Amino acid sequence: MYNQNNRNMTDLFDQWDELPQIVLNVFDEHLKEGEEDSPTFEQYQKIEAELNVLGYTCEYGMDASIYGLKQIKQNV
């Protein structure tokens, strides 16, 4: 559900300290620090779905990287 109008916006991962706590909580819930295994594709799908509800989206690669965090709604 990526809004193409947001294509040129800054990746909000570069502004991590400015993200709302509710968004940070999504990542905290699914990406536990110190876990041995890399996040799975299914975990990234869950993260994206939860972010969409909050008015954000992200992208993730087959190399287990997550990037392109963008806001898709004005208010959270």
All heavy atoms as a GROMACS GRO file, in nm:
protein
  631
    1MET      N    1   0.082  -0.119   0.000
    1MET     CA    2   0.000   0.000   0.000
    1MET      C    3   0.086   0.125   0.000
    1MET      O    4   0.070   0.212   0.082
    1MET     CB    5  -0.086   0.000   0.124
    1MET     CG    6  -0.196  -0.096   0.123
    1MET     SD    7  -0.320  -0.025   0.227
    1MET     CE    8  -0.422  -0.159   0.252
    2TYR      N    9   0.177   0.133  -0.087
    2TYR     CA   10   0.269   0.246  -0.093
    2TYR      C   11   0.208   0.356  -0.177
    2TYR      O   12   0.169   0.334  -0.291
    2TYR     CB   13   0.402   0.200  -0.150
    2TYR     CG   14   0.505   0.307  -0.161
    2TYR    CD1   15   0.560   0.362  -0.047
    2TYR    CD2   16   0.545   0.356  -0.283
    2TYR    CE1   17   0.655   0.460  -0.054
    2TYR    CE2   18   0.639   0.455  -0.292
    2TYR     CZ   19   0.694   0.507  -0.178
    2TYR     OH   20   0.788   0.605  -0.185
    3ASN      N   21   0.199   0.476  -0.123
    3ASN     CA   22   0.146   0.592  -0.193
    3ASN      C   23   0.258   0.651  -0.278
    3ASN      O   24   0.356   0.700  -0.225
    3ASN     CB   25   0.093   0.694  -0.092
    3ASN     CG   26   0.033   0.815  -0.157
    3ASN    OD1   27   0.054   0.841  -0.276
    3ASN    ND2   28  -0.043   0.889  -0.080
    4GLN      N   29   0.241   0.648  -0.409
    4GLN     CA   30   0.348   0.694  -0.497
    4GLN      C   31   0.378   0.842  -0.481
    4GLN      O   32   0.485   0.888  -0.516
    4GLN     CB   33   0.316   0.662  -0.642
    4GLN     CG   34   0.322   0.512  -0.667
    4GLN     CD   35   0.315   0.479  -0.813
    4GLN    OE1   36   0.332   0.565  -0.899
    4GLN    NE2   37   0.290   0.354  -0.844
    5ASN      N   38   0.287   0.921  -0.426
    5ASN     CA   39   0.314   1.062  -0.401
    5ASN      C   40   0.423   1.080  -0.296
    5ASN      O   41   0.485   1.184  -0.287
    5ASN     CB   42   0.187   1.135  -0.357
    5ASN     CG   43   0.085   1.141  -0.469
    5ASN    OD1   44   0.120   1.140  -0.586
    5ASN    ND2   45  -0.041   1.145  -0.432
    6ASN      N   46   0.445   0.980  -0.214
    6ASN     CA   47   0.546   0.986  -0.108
    6ASN      C   48   0.681   0.932  -0.154
    6ASN      O   49   0.773   0.920  -0.075
    6ASN     CB   50   0.499   0.905   0.015
    6ASN     CG   51   0.381   0.968   0.081
    6ASN    OD1   52   0.357   1.087   0.065
    6ASN    ND2   53   0.306   0.889   0.153
    7ARG      N   54   0.694   0.903  -0.280
    7ARG     CA   55   0.812   0.838  -0.335
    7ARG      C   56   0.942   0.912  -0.303
    7ARG      O   57   1.044   0.851  -0.278
    7ARG     CB   58   0.794   0.825  -0.485
    7ARG     CG   59   0.884   0.729  -0.550
    7ARG     CD   60   0.848   0.703  -0.693
    7ARG     NE   61   0.789   0.816  -0.760
    7ARG     CZ   62   0.715   0.808  -0.868
    7ARG    NH1   63   0.689   0.691  -0.919
    7ARG    NH2   64   0.665   0.915  -0.925
    8ASN      N   65   0.938   1.045  -0.301
    8ASN     CA   66   1.059   1.124  -0.282
    8ASN      C   67   1.081   1.166  -0.137
    8ASN      O   68   1.170   1.244  -0.109
    8ASN     CB   69   1.056   1.247  -0.373
    8ASN     CG   70   1.057   1.206  -0.519
    8ASN    OD1   71   1.124   1.111  -0.556
    8ASN    ND2   72   0.983   1.278  -0.600
    9MET      N   73   1.001   1.118  -0.046
    9MET     CA   74   1.014   1.157   0.093
    9MET      C   75   1.135   1.088   0.156
    9MET      O   76   1.180   0.984   0.111
    9MET     CB   77   0.888   1.120   0.171
    9MET     CG   78   0.768   1.204   0.130
    9MET     SD   79   0.619   1.156   0.217
    9MET     CE   80   0.665   1.188   0.385
   10THR      N   81   1.184   1.148   0.262
   10THR     CA   82   1.297   1.092   0.336
   10THR      C   83   1.258   0.960   0.402
   10THR      O   84   1.147   0.945   0.450
   10THR     CB   85   1.340   1.192   0.446
   10THR    OG1   86   1.373   1.315   0.384
   10THR    CG2   87   1.456   1.140   0.526
   11ASP      N   88   1.351   0.868   0.405
   11ASP     CA   89   1.331   0.742   0.476
   11ASP      C   90   1.331   0.775   0.625
   11ASP      O   91   1.431   0.823   0.679
   11ASP     CB   92   1.444   0.645   0.442
   11ASP     CG   93   1.426   0.508   0.503
   11ASP    OD1   94   1.346   0.492   0.597
   11ASP    OD2   95   1.493   0.416   0.456
   12LEU      N   96   1.221   0.750   0.691
   12LEU     CA   97   1.208   0.786   0.833
   12LEU      C   98   1.297   0.702   0.924
   12LEU      O   99   1.314   0.737   1.040
   12LEU     CB  100   1.062   0.778   0.876
   12LEU     CG  101   0.970   0.878   0.807
   12LEU    CD1  102   0.825   0.858   0.852
   12LEU    CD2  103   1.014   1.021   0.834
   13PHE      N  104   1.357   0.596   0.873
   13PHE     CA  105   1.457   0.524   0.951
   13PHE      C  106   1.576   0.616   0.980
   13PHE      O  107   1.646   0.597   1.078
   13PHE     CB  108   1.505   0.397   0.881
   13PHE     CG  109   1.407   0.283   0.892
   13PHE    CD1  110   1.352   0.225   0.778
   13PHE    CD2  111   1.371   0.232   1.016
   13PHE    CE1  112   1.265   0.119   0.789
   13PHE    CE2  113   1.282   0.126   1.028
   13PHE     CZ  114   1.228   0.070   0.912
   14ASP      N  115   1.596   0.716   0.894
   14ASP     CA  116   1.704   0.813   0.916
   14ASP      C  117   1.669   0.915   1.025
   14ASP      O  118   1.754   0.992   1.067
   14ASP     CB  119   1.736   0.888   0.786
   14ASP     CG  120   1.793   0.797   0.680
   14ASP    OD1  121   1.853   0.694   0.715
   14ASP    OD2  122   1.776   0.828   0.560
   15GLN      N  123   1.543   0.914   1.069
   15GLN     CA  124   1.496   1.006   1.174
   15GLN      C  125   1.435   0.927   1.289
   15GLN      O  126   1.333   0.965   1.344
   15GLN     CB  127   1.394   1.104   1.114
   15GLN     CG  128   1.451   1.185   1.001
   15GLN     CD  129   1.346   1.267   0.930
   15GLN    OE1  130   1.227   1.258   0.957
   15GLN    NE2  131   1.389   1.349   0.838
   16TRP      N  132   1.499   0.819   1.323
   16TRP     CA  133   1.447   0.725   1.422
   16TRP      C  134   1.406   0.793   1.553
   16TRP      O  135   1.302   0.762   1.610
   16TRP     CB  136   1.554   0.619   1.448
   16TRP     CG  137   1.509   0.507   1.534
   16TRP    CD1  138   1.536   0.490   1.666
   16TRP    CD2  139   1.428   0.396   1.495
   16TRP    NE1  140   1.478   0.373   1.712
   16TRP    CE2  141   1.411   0.314   1.607
   16TRP    CE3  142   1.369   0.357   1.375
   16TRP    CZ2  143   1.337   0.196   1.604
   16TRP    CZ3  144   1.296   0.239   1.372
   16TRP    CH2  145   1.281   0.161   1.485
   17ASP      N  146   1.487   0.886   1.601
   17ASP     CA  147   1.460   0.952   1.730
   17ASP      C  148   1.338   1.042   1.726
   17ASP      O  149   1.288   1.081   1.831
   17ASP     CB  150   1.582   1.033   1.775
   17ASP     CG  151   1.702   0.946   1.807
   17ASP    OD1  152   1.682   0.827   1.840
   17ASP    OD2  153   1.815   0.995   1.798
   18GLU      N  154   1.289   1.074   1.608
   18GLU     CA  155   1.173   1.162   1.595
   18GLU      C  156   1.042   1.087   1.571
   18GLU      O  157   0.937   1.149   1.563
   18GLU     CB  158   1.198   1.261   1.481
   18GLU     CG  159   1.318   1.350   1.507
   18GLU     CD  160   1.351   1.439   1.388
   18GLU    OE1  161   1.260   1.470   1.308
   18GLU    OE2  162   1.469   1.477   1.376
   19LEU      N  163   1.049   0.955   1.561
   19LEU     CA  164   0.929   0.876   1.536
   19LEU      C  165   0.841   0.869   1.660
   19LEU      O  166   0.892   0.864   1.772
   19LEU     CB  167   0.966   0.734   1.492
   19LEU     CG  168   1.029   0.721   1.354
   19LEU    CD1  169   1.080   0.580   1.334
   19LEU    CD2  170   0.929   0.759   1.247
   20PRO      N  171   0.709   0.865   1.641
   20PRO     CA  172   0.619   0.848   1.756
   20PRO      C  173   0.645   0.715   1.826
   20PRO      O  174   0.680   0.615   1.762
   20PRO     CB  175   0.480   0.849   1.693
   20PRO     CG  176   0.496   0.907   1.557
   20PRO     CD  177   0.637   0.878   1.515
   21GLN      N  178   0.627   0.715   1.955
   21GLN     CA  179   0.652   0.593   2.035
   21GLN      C  180   0.568   0.476   1.986
   21GLN      O  181   0.614   0.362   1.985
   21GLN     CB  182   0.625   0.620   2.184
   21GLN     CG  183   0.665   0.504   2.273
   21GLN     CD  184   0.814   0.473   2.266
   21GLN    OE1  185   0.897   0.562   2.273
   21GLN    NE2  186   0.848   0.345   2.250
   22ILE      N  187   0.447   0.501   1.942
   22ILE     CA  188   0.360   0.393   1.896
   22ILE      C  189   0.420   0.321   1.774
   22ILE      O  190   0.405   0.200   1.759
   22ILE     CB  191   0.217   0.445   1.868
   22ILE    CG1  192   0.120   0.330   1.857
   22ILE    CG2  193   0.212   0.536   1.748
   22ILE    CD1  194  -0.026   0.371   1.864
   23VAL      N  195   0.491   0.395   1.690
   23VAL     CA  196   0.559   0.335   1.575
   23VAL      C  197   0.680   0.255   1.623
   23VAL      O  198   0.703   0.142   1.579
   23VAL     CB  199   0.599   0.443   1.472
   23VAL    CG1  200   0.685   0.383   1.362
   23VAL    CG2  201   0.476   0.510   1.414
   24LEU      N  202   0.756   0.312   1.713
   24LEU     CA  203   0.872   0.240   1.768
   24LEU      C  204   0.830   0.110   1.836
   24LEU      O  205   0.901   0.010   1.829
   24LEU     CB  206   0.946   0.330   1.867
   24LEU     CG  207   1.007   0.458   1.809
   24LEU    CD1  208   1.066   0.543   1.920
   24LEU    CD2  209   1.110   0.427   1.703
   25ASN      N  210   0.714   0.112   1.900
   25ASN     CA  211   0.664  -0.008   1.968
   25ASN      C  212   0.642  -0.124   1.872
   25ASN      O  213   0.661  -0.240   1.908
   25ASN     CB  214   0.535   0.023   2.043
   25ASN     CG  215   0.557   0.113   2.163
   25ASN    OD1  216   0.669   0.135   2.208
   25ASN    ND2  217   0.448   0.169   2.213
   26VAL      N  218   0.600  -0.092   1.749
   26VAL     CA  219   0.579  -0.198   1.648
   26VAL      C  220   0.711  -0.271   1.623
   26VAL      O  221   0.716  -0.394   1.621
   26VAL     CB  222   0.524  -0.138   1.517
   26VAL    CG1  223   0.523  -0.243   1.406
   26VAL    CG2  224   0.384  -0.081   1.539
   27PHE      N  225   0.818  -0.195   1.607
   27PHE     CA  226   0.948  -0.257   1.582
   27PHE      C  227   0.998  -0.330   1.706
   27PHE      O  228   1.052  -0.441   1.695
   27PHE     CB  229   1.049  -0.151   1.537
   27PHE     CG  230   1.016  -0.095   1.402
   27PHE    CD1  231   0.956   0.029   1.390
   27PHE    CD2  232   1.043  -0.168   1.287
   27PHE    CE1  233   0.924   0.081   1.266
   27PHE    CE2  234   1.011  -0.117   1.163
   27PHE     CZ  235   0.952   0.008   1.152
   28ASP      N  236   0.978  -0.271   1.823
   28ASP     CA  237   1.021  -0.337   1.947
   28ASP      C  238   0.951  -0.471   1.965
   28ASP      O  239   1.011  -0.569   2.011
   28ASP     CB  240   0.991  -0.248   2.068
   28ASP     CG  241   1.084  -0.130   2.078
   28ASP    OD1  242   1.189  -0.130   2.010
   28ASP    OD2  243   1.052  -0.035   2.152
   29GLU      N  244   0.824  -0.476   1.929
   29GLU     CA  245   0.745  -0.598   1.947
   29GLU      C  246   0.793  -0.711   1.855
   29GLU      O  247   0.795  -0.827   1.894
   29GLU     CB  248   0.598  -0.569   1.918
   29GLU     CG  249   0.508  -0.689   1.932
   29GLU     CD  250   0.364  -0.656   1.903
   29GLU    OE1  251   0.324  -0.539   1.916
   29GLU    OE2  252   0.290  -0.749   1.865
   30HIS      N  253   0.832  -0.677   1.734
   30HIS     CA  254   0.865  -0.780   1.634
   30HIS      C  255   1.013  -0.804   1.614
   30HIS      O  256   1.052  -0.909   1.566
   30HIS     CB  257   0.801  -0.744   1.500
   30HIS     CG  258   0.652  -0.747   1.503
   30HIS    ND1  259   0.581  -0.865   1.503
   30HIS    CD2  260   0.561  -0.648   1.510
   30HIS    CE1  261   0.453  -0.838   1.508
   30HIS    NE2  262   0.438  -0.707   1.512
   31LEU      N  263   1.096  -0.708   1.648
   31LEU     CA  264   1.240  -0.721   1.626
   31LEU      C  265   1.311  -0.711   1.759
   31LEU      O  266   1.361  -0.606   1.798
   31LEU     CB  267   1.289  -0.612   1.530
   31LEU     CG  268   1.222  -0.606   1.394
   31LEU    CD1  269   1.272  -0.488   1.314
   31LEU    CD2  270   1.244  -0.736   1.318
   32LYS      N  271   1.315  -0.818   1.830
   32LYS     CA  272   1.377  -0.823   1.962
   32LYS      C  273   1.528  -0.819   1.949
   32LYS      O  274   1.588  -0.897   1.876
   32LYS     CB  275   1.334  -0.948   2.036
   32LYS     CG  276   1.184  -0.969   2.044
   32LYS     CD  277   1.124  -0.895   2.158
   32LYS     CE  278   0.981  -0.932   2.183
   32LYS     NZ  279   0.882  -0.866   2.108
   33GLU      N  280   1.590  -0.726   2.021
   33GLU     CA  281   1.735  -0.714   2.019
   33GLU      C  282   1.798  -0.838   2.082
   33GLU      O  283   1.751  -0.888   2.183
   33GLU     CB  284   1.777  -0.588   2.096
   33GLU     CG  285   1.913  -0.539   2.059
   33GLU     CD  286   1.942  -0.403   2.118
   33GLU    OE1  287   1.853  -0.317   2.116
   33GLU    OE2  288   2.055  -0.386   2.166
   34GLY      N  289   1.904  -0.886   2.020
   34GLY     CA  290   1.974  -1.000   2.075
   34GLY      C  291   1.922  -1.135   2.029
   34GLY      O  292   1.977  -1.237   2.066
   35GLU      N  293   1.817  -1.138   1.946
   35GLU     CA  294   1.770  -1.266   1.894
   35GLU      C  295   1.874  -1.322   1.799
   35GLU      O  296   1.936  -1.249   1.723
   35GLU     CB  297   1.636  -1.250   1.822
   35GLU     CG  298   1.520  -1.230   1.915
   35GLU     CD  299   1.385  -1.230   1.842
   35GLU    OE1  300   1.384  -1.227   1.718
   35GLU    OE2  301   1.284  -1.234   1.911
   36GLU      N  302   1.891  -1.452   1.802
   36GLU     CA  303   1.994  -1.516   1.721
   36GLU      C  304   1.959  -1.513   1.572
   36GLU      O  305   2.045  -1.490   1.489
   36GLU     CB  306   2.014  -1.660   1.766
   36GLU     CG  307   2.083  -1.670   1.900
   36GLU     CD  308   2.110  -1.814   1.938
   36GLU    OE1  309   2.127  -1.898   1.849
   36GLU    OE2  310   2.114  -1.841   2.059
   37ASP      N  311   1.835  -1.540   1.539
   37ASP     CA  312   1.794  -1.548   1.398
   37ASP      C  313   1.761  -1.411   1.342
   37ASP      O  314   1.714  -1.322   1.414
   37ASP     CB  315   1.671  -1.638   1.384
   37ASP     CG  316   1.700  -1.781   1.425
   37ASP    OD1  317   1.815  -1.826   1.405
   37ASP    OD2  318   1.609  -1.848   1.477
   38SER      N  319   1.786  -1.394   1.214
   38SER     CA  320   1.745  -1.272   1.145
   38SER      C  321   1.593  -1.271   1.136
   38SER      O  322   1.528  -1.376   1.136
   38SER     CB  323   1.803  -1.270   1.004
   38SER     OG  324   1.942  -1.264   1.008
   39PRO      N  325   1.534  -1.152   1.128
   39PRO     CA  326   1.388  -1.144   1.113
   39PRO      C  327   1.343  -1.220   0.988
   39PRO      O  328   1.415  -1.225   0.888
   39PRO     CB  329   1.362  -0.995   1.098
   39PRO     CG  330   1.481  -0.929   1.158
   39PRO     CD  331   1.596  -1.021   1.134
   40THR      N  332   1.226  -1.276   0.995
   40THR     CA  333   1.173  -1.352   0.882
   40THR      C  334   1.086  -1.264   0.794
   40THR      O  335   1.044  -1.155   0.833
   40THR     CB  336   1.086  -1.469   0.933
   40THR    OG1  337   0.972  -1.414   1.001
   40THR    CG2  338   1.164  -1.561   1.025
   41PHE      N  339   1.061  -1.312   0.675
   41PHE     CA  340   0.973  -1.244   0.581
   41PHE      C  341   0.836  -1.223   0.644
   41PHE      O  342   0.775  -1.117   0.630
   41PHE     CB  343   0.963  -1.328   0.453
   41PHE     CG  344   0.891  -1.261   0.340
   41PHE    CD1  345   0.948  -1.155   0.272
   41PHE    CD2  346   0.765  -1.304   0.302
   41PHE    CE1  347   0.882  -1.093   0.168
   41PHE    CE2  348   0.699  -1.244   0.197
   41PHE     CZ  349   0.757  -1.137   0.130
   42GLU      N  350   0.788  -1.323   0.718
   42GLU     CA  351   0.658  -1.314   0.785
   42GLU      C  352   0.657  -1.204   0.891
   42GLU      O  353   0.558  -1.133   0.907
   42GLU     CB  354   0.619  -1.448   0.847
   42GLU     CG  355   0.585  -1.555   0.746
   42GLU     CD  356   0.708  -1.621   0.682
   42GLU    OE1  357   0.821  -1.610   0.737
   42GLU    OE2  358   0.690  -1.684   0.576
   43GLN      N  359   0.768  -1.188   0.964
   43GLN     CA  360   0.777  -1.080   1.063
   43GLN      C  361   0.767  -0.944   0.994
   43GLN      O  362   0.700  -0.854   1.043
   43GLN     CB  363   0.906  -1.089   1.142
   43GLN     CG  364   0.906  -1.198   1.247
   43GLN     CD  365   1.042  -1.213   1.312
   43GLN    OE1  366   1.138  -1.248   1.245
   43GLN    NE2  367   1.049  -1.184   1.440
   44TYR      N  368   0.835  -0.930   0.881
   44TYR     CA  369   0.829  -0.803   0.808
   44TYR      C  370   0.689  -0.776   0.756
   44TYR      O  371   0.644  -0.662   0.754
   44TYR     CB  372   0.930  -0.802   0.694
   44TYR     CG  373   1.072  -0.782   0.739
   44TYR    CD1  374   1.176  -0.843   0.672
   44TYR    CD2  375   1.104  -0.702   0.849
   44TYR    CE1  376   1.308  -0.825   0.712
   44TYR    CE2  377   1.236  -0.684   0.889
   44TYR     CZ  378   1.337  -0.745   0.820
   44TYR     OH  379   1.467  -0.727   0.860
   45GLN      N  380   0.618  -0.879   0.713
   45GLN     CA  381   0.480  -0.861   0.669
   45GLN      C  382   0.392  -0.812   0.783
   45GLN      O  383   0.307  -0.724   0.764
   45GLN     CB  384   0.424  -0.992   0.613
   45GLN     CG  385   0.481  -1.029   0.478
   45GLN     CD  386   0.429  -1.162   0.428
   45GLN    OE1  387   0.421  -1.260   0.504
   45GLN    NE2  388   0.394  -1.166   0.302
   46LYS      N  389   0.411  -0.867   0.902
   46LYS     CA  390   0.334  -0.824   1.019
   46LYS      C  391   0.367  -0.679   1.055
   46LYS      O  392   0.279  -0.601   1.088
   46LYS     CB  393   0.361  -0.916   1.138
   46LYS     CG  394   0.301  -1.054   1.122
   46LYS     CD  395   0.337  -1.143   1.239
   46LYS     CE  396   0.284  -1.283   1.218
   46LYS     NZ  397   0.322  -1.373   1.328
   47ILE      N  398   0.495  -0.645   1.050
   47ILE     CA  399   0.536  -0.508   1.079
   47ILE      C  400   0.470  -0.412   0.981
   47ILE      O  401   0.412  -0.311   1.021
   47ILE     CB  402   0.690  -0.494   1.072
   47ILE    CG1  403   0.754  -0.565   1.191
   47ILE    CG2  404   0.732  -0.347   1.068
   47ILE    CD1  405   0.905  -0.580   1.180
   48GLU      N  406   0.477  -0.444   0.853
   48GLU     CA  407   0.417  -0.356   0.752
   48GLU      C  408   0.266  -0.341   0.773
   48GLU      O  409   0.213  -0.230   0.766
   48GLU     CB  410   0.445  -0.410   0.611
   48GLU     CG  411   0.390  -0.317   0.504
   48GLU     CD  412   0.409  -0.369   0.364
   48GLU    OE1  413   0.422  -0.491   0.344
   48GLU    OE2  414   0.412  -0.285   0.274
   49ALA      N  415   0.198  -0.450   0.805
   49ALA     CA  416   0.053  -0.444   0.827
   49ALA      C  417   0.020  -0.355   0.947
   49ALA      O  418  -0.072  -0.273   0.941
   49ALA     CB  419  -0.002  -0.585   0.848
   50GLU      N  420   0.095  -0.369   1.056
   50GLU     CA  421   0.071  -0.286   1.174
   50GLU      C  422   0.104  -0.139   1.147
   50GLU      O  423   0.034  -0.050   1.194
   50GLU     CB  424   0.149  -0.339   1.294
   50GLU     CG  425   0.092  -0.469   1.345
   50GLU     CD  426   0.162  -0.517   1.471
   50GLU    OE1  427   0.209  -0.434   1.551
   50GLU    OE2  428   0.169  -0.641   1.489
   51LEU      N  429   0.210  -0.116   1.072
   51LEU     CA  430   0.245   0.022   1.037
   51LEU      C  431   0.138   0.085   0.949
   51LEU      O  432   0.106   0.204   0.965
   51LEU     CB  433   0.380   0.027   0.965
   51LEU     CG  434   0.504  -0.001   1.051
   51LEU    CD1  435   0.628  -0.011   0.963
   51LEU    CD2  436   0.522   0.107   1.157
   52ASN      N  437   0.081   0.008   0.857
   52ASN     CA  438  -0.024   0.060   0.770
   52ASN      C  439  -0.143   0.110   0.851
   52ASN      O  440  -0.199   0.216   0.819
   52ASN     CB  441  -0.071  -0.046   0.671
   52ASN     CG  442   0.028  -0.074   0.560
   52ASN    OD1  443   0.012  -0.171   0.487
   52ASN    ND2  444   0.131   0.008   0.544
   53VAL      N  445  -0.178   0.038   0.955
   53VAL     CA  446  -0.289   0.080   1.042
   53VAL      C  447  -0.258   0.214   1.108
   53VAL      O  448  -0.347   0.296   1.129
   53VAL     CB  449  -0.318  -0.028   1.149
   53VAL    CG1  450  -0.415   0.022   1.253
   53VAL    CG2  451  -0.371  -0.155   1.082
   54LEU      N  452  -0.130   0.238   1.137
   54LEU     CA  453  -0.087   0.361   1.203
   54LEU      C  454  -0.059   0.475   1.105
   54LEU      O  455  -0.025   0.586   1.146
   54LEU     CB  456   0.040   0.334   1.285
   54LEU     CG  457   0.025   0.233   1.398
   54LEU    CD1  458   0.161   0.205   1.461
   54LEU    CD2  459  -0.074   0.284   1.502
   55GLY      N  460  -0.072   0.445   0.975
   55GLY     CA  461  -0.049   0.549   0.875
   55GLY      C  462   0.093   0.554   0.823
   55GLY      O  463   0.138   0.657   0.773
   56TYR      N  464   0.165   0.444   0.834
   56TYR     CA  465   0.302   0.434   0.786
   56TYR      C  466   0.316   0.311   0.696
   56TYR      O  467   0.231   0.222   0.699
   56TYR     CB  468   0.401   0.421   0.902
   56TYR     CG  469   0.416   0.546   0.983
   56TYR    CD1  470   0.324   0.580   1.081
   56TYR    CD2  471   0.522   0.634   0.962
   56TYR    CE1  472   0.336   0.696   1.156
   56TYR    CE2  473   0.535   0.750   1.036
   56TYR     CZ  474   0.442   0.781   1.132
   56TYR     OH  475   0.455   0.896   1.205
   57THR      N  476   0.422   0.307   0.620
   57THR     CA  477   0.454   0.189   0.542
   57THR      C  478   0.605   0.174   0.536
   57THR      O  479   0.678   0.267   0.572
   57THR     CB  480   0.395   0.195   0.399
   57THR    OG1  481   0.407   0.067   0.338
   57THR    CG2  482   0.461   0.302   0.314
   58CYS      N  483   0.650   0.058   0.495
   58CYS     CA  484   0.793   0.032   0.479
   58CYS      C  485   0.810  -0.072   0.369
   58CYS      O  486   0.714  -0.130   0.321
   58CYS     CB  487   0.855  -0.016   0.608
   58CYS     SG  488   0.793  -0.176   0.664
   59GLU      N  489   0.933  -0.091   0.334
   59GLU     CA  490   0.967  -0.194   0.236
   59GLU      C  491   1.070  -0.286   0.300
   59GLU      O  492   1.137  -0.249   0.396
   59GLU     CB  493   1.024  -0.130   0.110
   59GLU     CG  494   0.925  -0.036   0.042
   59GLU     CD  495   0.983   0.031  -0.080
   59GLU    OE1  496   1.039  -0.042  -0.165
   59GLU    OE2  497   0.975   0.153  -0.089
   60TYR      N  498   1.081  -0.406   0.246
   60TYR     CA  499   1.178  -0.501   0.298
   60TYR      C  500   1.226  -0.587   0.183
   60TYR      O  501   1.154  -0.613   0.087
   60TYR     CB  502   1.119  -0.588   0.410
   60TYR     CG  503   0.979  -0.637   0.384
   60TYR    CD1  504   0.958  -0.758   0.321
   60TYR    CD2  505   0.870  -0.561   0.422
   60TYR    CE1  506   0.829  -0.802   0.295
   60TYR    CE2  507   0.741  -0.605   0.397
   60TYR     CZ  508   0.720  -0.726   0.334
   60TYR     OH  509   0.593  -0.769   0.308
   61GLY      N  510   1.352  -0.625   0.192
   61GLY     CA  511   1.413  -0.703   0.086
   61GLY      C  512   1.427  -0.849   0.121
   61GLY      O  513   1.414  -0.889   0.237
   62MET      N  514   1.456  -0.926   0.021
   62MET     CA  515   1.476  -1.070   0.041
   62MET      C  516   1.605  -1.098   0.119
   62MET      O  517   1.629  -1.209   0.163
   62MET     CB  518   1.479  -1.142  -0.094
   62MET     CG  519   1.348  -1.129  -0.171
   62MET     SD  520   1.205  -1.189  -0.080
   62MET     CE  521   1.231  -1.363  -0.089
   63ASP      N  522   1.686  -0.996   0.137
   63ASP     CA  523   1.811  -1.010   0.212
   63ASP      C  524   1.792  -0.980   0.360
   63ASP      O  525   1.888  -0.956   0.432
   63ASP     CB  526   1.919  -0.920   0.153
   63ASP     CG  527   1.883  -0.772   0.163
   63ASP    OD1  528   1.766  -0.740   0.191
   63ASP    OD2  529   1.972  -0.690   0.140
   64ALA      N  530   1.668  -0.979   0.406
   64ALA     CA  531   1.633  -0.954   0.547
   64ALA      C  532   1.668  -0.812   0.590
   64ALA      O  533   1.705  -0.788   0.704
   64ALA     CB  534   1.698  -1.057   0.638
   65SER      N  535   1.654  -0.719   0.499
   65SER     CA  536   1.672  -0.578   0.534
   65SER      C  537   1.539  -0.506   0.524
   65SER      O  538   1.454  -0.540   0.441
   65SER     CB  539   1.775  -0.512   0.441
   65SER     OG  540   1.726  -0.510   0.309
   66ILE      N  541   1.520  -0.411   0.611
   66ILE     CA  542   1.397  -0.331   0.610
   66ILE      C  543   1.438  -0.186   0.586
   66ILE      O  544   1.539  -0.140   0.638
   66ILE     CB  545   1.318  -0.349   0.742
   66ILE    CG1  546   1.180  -0.288   0.733
   66ILE    CG2  547   1.396  -0.300   0.861
   66ILE    CD1  548   1.086  -0.330   0.844
   67TYR      N  549   1.363  -0.117   0.502
   67TYR     CA  550   1.400   0.018   0.462
   67TYR      C  551   1.276   0.092   0.412
   67TYR      O  552   1.167   0.034   0.404
   67TYR     CB  553   1.507   0.013   0.352
   67TYR     CG  554   1.461  -0.059   0.227
   67TYR    CD1  555   1.405   0.011   0.121
   67TYR    CD2  556   1.472  -0.197   0.215
   67TYR    CE1  557   1.360  -0.055   0.008
   67TYR    CE2  558   1.428  -0.263   0.103
   67TYR     CZ  559   1.372  -0.192  -0.001
   67TYR     OH  560   1.328  -0.258  -0.113
   68GLY      N  561   1.292   0.217   0.379
   68GLY     CA  562   1.185   0.293   0.316
   68GLY      C  563   1.066   0.322   0.407
   68GLY      O  564   0.952   0.318   0.361
   69LEU      N  565   1.090   0.351   0.533
   69LEU     CA  566   0.981   0.385   0.624
   69LEU      C  567   0.925   0.521   0.585
   69LEU      O  568   0.998   0.620   0.577
   69LEU     CB  569   1.030   0.387   0.768
   69LEU     CG  570   0.926   0.419   0.875
   69LEU    CD1  571   0.813   0.315   0.876
   69LEU    CD2  572   0.991   0.426   1.012
   70LYS      N  573   0.797   0.526   0.555
   70LYS     CA  574   0.730   0.648   0.509
   70LYS      C  575   0.596   0.664   0.580
   70LYS      O  576   0.531   0.567   0.614
   70LYS     CB  577   0.701   0.642   0.358
   70LYS     CG  578   0.814   0.603   0.270
   70LYS     CD  579   0.903   0.718   0.241
   70LYS     CE  580   1.009   0.675   0.139
   70LYS     NZ  581   1.136   0.729   0.162
   71GLN      N  582   0.555   0.788   0.598
   71GLN     CA  583   0.421   0.816   0.650
   71GLN      C  584   0.326   0.825   0.533
   71GLN      O  585   0.354   0.890   0.433
   71GLN     CB  586   0.422   0.946   0.729
   71GLN     CG  587   0.293   0.970   0.803
   71GLN     CD  588   0.303   1.087   0.899
   71GLN    OE1  589   0.397   1.166   0.894
   71GLN    NE2  590   0.206   1.100   0.985
   72ILE      N  591   0.211   0.757   0.544
   72ILE     CA  592   0.113   0.759   0.436
   72ILE      C  593  -0.014   0.832   0.476
   72ILE      O  594  -0.101   0.852   0.393
   72ILE     CB  595   0.080   0.616   0.387
   72ILE    CG1  596   0.035   0.526   0.502
   72ILE    CG2  597   0.198   0.556   0.314
   72ILE    CD1  598  -0.006   0.386   0.460
   73LYS      N  599  -0.025   0.872   0.601
   73LYS     CA  600  -0.139   0.950   0.650
   73LYS      C  601  -0.084   1.070   0.727
   73LYS      O  602   0.028   1.067   0.776
   73LYS     CB  603  -0.227   0.869   0.744
   73LYS     CG  604  -0.306   0.761   0.676
   73LYS     CD  605  -0.397   0.694   0.777
   73LYS     CE  606  -0.472   0.580   0.715
   73LYS     NZ  607  -0.552   0.507   0.814
   74GLN      N  608  -0.164   1.172   0.738
   74GLN     CA  609  -0.119   1.293   0.809
   74GLN      C  610  -0.107   1.273   0.959
   74GLN      O  611  -0.014   1.316   1.021
   74GLN     CB  612  -0.215   1.408   0.781
   74GLN     CG  613  -0.208   1.458   0.640
   74GLN     CD  614  -0.075   1.523   0.608
   74GLN    OE1  615   0.018   1.525   0.687
   74GLN    NE2  616  -0.064   1.577   0.490
   75ASN      N  617  -0.203   1.207   1.021
   75ASN     CA  618  -0.205   1.196   1.168
   75ASN      C  619  -0.196   1.052   1.212
   75ASN      O  620  -0.250   0.963   1.149
   75ASN     CB  621  -0.333   1.257   1.225
   75ASN     CG  622  -0.342   1.403   1.195
   75ASN    OD1  623  -0.244   1.474   1.201
   75ASN    ND2  624  -0.461   1.449   1.160
   76VAL      N  625  -0.133   1.031   1.326
   76VAL     CA  626  -0.123   0.898   1.386
   76VAL      C  627  -0.207   0.898   1.511
   76VAL      O  628  -0.208   0.988   1.589
   76VAL     CB  629   0.024   0.864   1.422
   76VAL    CG1  630   0.030   0.731   1.492
   76VAL    CG2  631   0.110   0.862   1.298
   0.00000   0.00000   0.00000
